[in-house]
Amino acid sequence: MNVSTITEAKAQLSRLIEQVIQGEEVIIGKAGKPVAKLMPYHVDESPRELGQGSWRGKVKISHDFDEELPEEILSEFEAHL
């Protein structure tokens, strides 16, 4: 574990980032107390399951959702320059 002050972290950010990439934990402190931790960012690439979120059961899609819009409605969405 590497502990740095805010001043050191500002001056040595690139070096600290390299340490994180190498697997080290970097703690940044202020007034002798830890306030932040630098750690690697991991992207969650697992596939999302549709219909499992907080909107489940709250949204209904009309049976004619993907049909063509009538001209009078479509014209309201188009830009008039």
Buried (B, 14 or more C-beta within 10 A) or exposed (E): EBEBEEEBBEEBEEEBEEBBEEEEEBBBBEEEEEEEEBEEEEEEEEEEEEEEEEEEEEEEEEEEEEEEEEEEEEEEEEEEE
